[in-house]
Amino acid sequence: MALLSITSVAQPTNPQLLGVCSLEELKKEPYAEWFITNYTAYVPNESVVKQLKNMRLKDYSVTIFFATWCGDSKREVPRFIKLLDVLGFQPSALNLIAVDSADSLYKQSPGHEERGKHIYKVPTFIISKKGNEVNRIVEIPALSLERDLLAILTDNKEYRPNYPSYVYLSKWFDEGILTDDNVSLPGLANQLRGLTRSANELNTFGRTLLSSNPDHRKAVLAVYQINCYLYPDSWQTHSRFAELLLNAGEYLRAEEVLHHAIEVNNDPENVEQLLKLYNAARDKTHTH
């Protein structure tokens, strides 16, 4: 569709590392340039490290979903591994999984280790105890890597990883709430109000979910409509929703949503693209 050039992420220029990988691979070029630099530069807080060393670290394992094309991964993964090394964490309890950037494989690994784990942002650091997830650090630390890890290991109830909206959305998806014909989408939006930082947050969630399986389209439509309730003045949010409606054959709804997108758009450069989508939806409405 016309807006794909706007909503797609830039493709990486360097080779991607994909799937289950080892630390040794990250220490080789072209990844060594950023891995070794950020690993060496990071100095974990000594007082927090001292507290962490009193924890039974051998009871835990860590799984890191990351991407060699992602700036946050390039910065945070080397730092976190430096922290684990300082703590004497067992290398055998560390799992590294690199995910793709391609539209059809967005944030997926070749072996699909991400399935069922709700990976919508990278890096995601999953801390598990005896095989069960305790908590996670999402994209960037809430406080610092070492303070976040301490909060997780001490079961601090006040600790909340970034993107709390994803916790709700993942739960709703797993429980079938997002595909329930009787669900109150405005009600779900109210539960998320104040938990999202931008319209892009739910767009990313929906894009990742749809890329993992086209059969998730109904759930993603619900997510995009919730986003429209949260950000009624965002033309991008409405155009993204409309694109998916067009692909789903819901032309009249797409036309209505695009009409609103045109009304709230305040950038003349977007008008031509929005009108193309609107006219496509209107033509489809009158021919079906």
N, C-alpha and C positions, 0 to 999 in steps of 0.2 A: 504494500500500500504506500501511499505518498509519504507518510510520516515515518516510514521505517528508517530513513536516513537520519532522522532526528533521534529516534528511540534506541537504535542499536549502539552497542559499545564499540569503541575502537578496537580493531584487531591487533594482536601483538606483533611486533616486528622481529622479536627474538624467538628462538625455538622454545616450545613449551615443554616442561617436564610434566608428565601425566601419570596418574595412577599411584599405586603404592611405590614408595621410593625410599632411599636411604640418605642418611646425613652425608655420606661420602659423595653422593651425586650432587648435593647442594654445594659442596666444597670445590667442585670442579667448574671450569668456565662453561658457559657464560654466567652461571649463577654465582660463582665465587666472588665476583666483583662486588655484589651487594651483600651476599651472605657474610663473608668474612669481615667486610668493613663494619657492618652493623653489629655483628657478634662481638668484635673486638672493642668497639666503642662503648658498648653498654656496660654500666656498672650498677648492679643491683644494690638496693638499699641494705646496708649491713645489719641494721637493727631488725628489719623485717626478715631478712635471711636467717638471722639467729633464731627467730621464733619458728620459722618454717623447718629448720633443722631438728626441732624438737617434735615434729609430727612424724607419724609412722608412714613415711613416704612409700615404703615397700608394699603397702596395701593398695596403692593407687596405680592407675595407668593413664596415659595421656594420648589422645588421638587428635592430630592437627590436620584439618582440611585447609588447604591454602592454594595459591596460584602463583606461578612464576611470572605472570603478566600483571599481577596486582601490586600496586604500590604499598598498600597496608601490609600485605603479606611479606614483602621484601623488607619492611622495617620491623614488624612485630615478631615474625617467626625466628629470625636470628637472635633477637633479644630474649625470647622465651626459652630457646634452647640454651642460651648462655646461663639463664637463671637455673634451669634444670641441672646443668653441669656444675654450677657452683654448689647446688644442693646435694650433689652426688646421686642424682636420680638414675635408676637403672636404665641403660639404653634399651634393653629388651622390652621395657614397658612403654616405650615411645613408638607411636605409629604415625607415619607421615603419608598423607594422601593428597596428591596434586590434582586439581580439577581444570576443566577445559573452559575456553572462552567462546567457542563457536556457538552460534544461535541455537542450533539443534541439540547441542550438548552442554548448554550453559550451566556452569558450576557442577558438572558431572565428571566422574572419573571413568576410565574404560571398564573397570570392574564393577562400577556402580556401588562402591562402598558407602556412598552418601545416602542411599535409599533408606527411608524410614528415620533418618537422623535430622531432618529439617535443616539442611545447610542452605541458607539464603544469603549469607554474607561470608566473605573470606578476608582474613583467616578466621576460623572458628576452632577454639581450643576446647575439646571435650575432656573433662576430668571425670574418671570413673573409679569406682571402688568395687572390687570383686566382680567386675563385668557390668555393673550398673552405673549409669550416668549420675553423678552427684550434682554437677552444674557445669556451666561453660562460660568462656570469655568470647565475646562476639565482636569481631573486626578490630576493635581497639579496647584497651582496658578501661574500666569505669573509673578506677583510681590510678593504679599502676599495676604492672604485671604481677609483681610480688605481693602487693596488697590485695589484689583480686584473688590470687591463688590462696593466700592465707585466709581470706574470708570464706572461700569455698571449702577449704579443708577443715575449718573450724565450724562449718555449718552456720555461718552468720546469716540470720534470717533477713537482715536488712540488705544483704548483697543482691543486686539485680543486674544482670548483664545488659548490655546495650540492646536496643530494639525490643523492648518489652511487648510491643504489638505482635511480634512474631510468636511469642509464647501463646497468646490468645488465638491467633490465626491458625497456628499449627494444631492446637487442641480442637478448635472448631472443625478443621479439615478432617482430623482423625475420627472425630465423633459423627461426621456426616452432616453437621449443622450447616455448612456452607452450601450443600446441595439439597437441603430440605426446602421443598416448595412453599412451606408455610413459615419459613423463618422471617423474622423482622430485621431486614438489613439496616434500616435507620436505627434500630435498637442496638445492633452490633456496633454500628458506627459510634453511637454514644458511649459504649464501653471502651472504645479505643481513643476517644477524644482526650487530648492532652498527653497521649502516650507516643505519638508520632512526631518526628521532627520536620518532615517534609512530605510532599505528595509522592516523591520518588521512592519512599520506603515501601509502600504497598505495591507500587508498580514493579519493583524489583522482586518482591515476594511472588507476585502473580506471574511474572515472566519466568522465574526459575521453576515454579510449579508446573507451568504449561510446557516448558522445554523438557521436563522430566517425563511427561506423558500427555499427549494431546487429549486423552480422555478426561483430563482434569479441567477441561474448558468451562464446564458449568460452575465449578468451584471458583475458577479464576474470574469469571464474569461477576460472581458475587463479590469477590475481593475488589475488583475495579469499581463496582457500583458503590461499595462502602467508601472507597476512596473519594468518589464524587461527592458523597454526603459530607465527608471530612473537609474536602477542599473544593467547595462549589465554585470558586472563582478561578480555578486553574484550568486553562484551556487544554494543557497537555494531558491532564488527568481525564478529561472528557473525551479527547480525541483518541487516547489509548483504549478507553472503554468502547468507543464507537467502532474502532478498527476490529476489535474482537467480536462485536455484535454483527458487523458486516460478514466476517468469516463464518459466523454461526448461522447466517441467513436471516437474522432478525433486522431486516432493513428499515422498518418503520421506527423501531426504537433507536437504531443508529442515526436515522435522520433527525429525530428529536434531540438526541444527545449532541449531535454536531451543531444543530441550530443554537444550542446553549453555548457550545464551545466558541462559536463565532461571536456571540454576544459578549462574552467575557474576555475575549482576546483583545489585548491592547497594543499589539505589535503588528504594524502593517505588513511586515515581511512574512507573517504566517497566514495571511488572508488567502492567498492563492492556493496553498496546500489544503487549507481547511475547506475551501470552496470545492476543490476537486473531490474530496471525500464526501462532502455534503451532496454534491450533484450525483455522485456514484450511488449513494444511498437512496436519493430521491428517484433516480432512474429505476433502480431495482424495485423500489416500493410500487411504482406504477406499472411494472411489467410482471408482477407476481400477484 
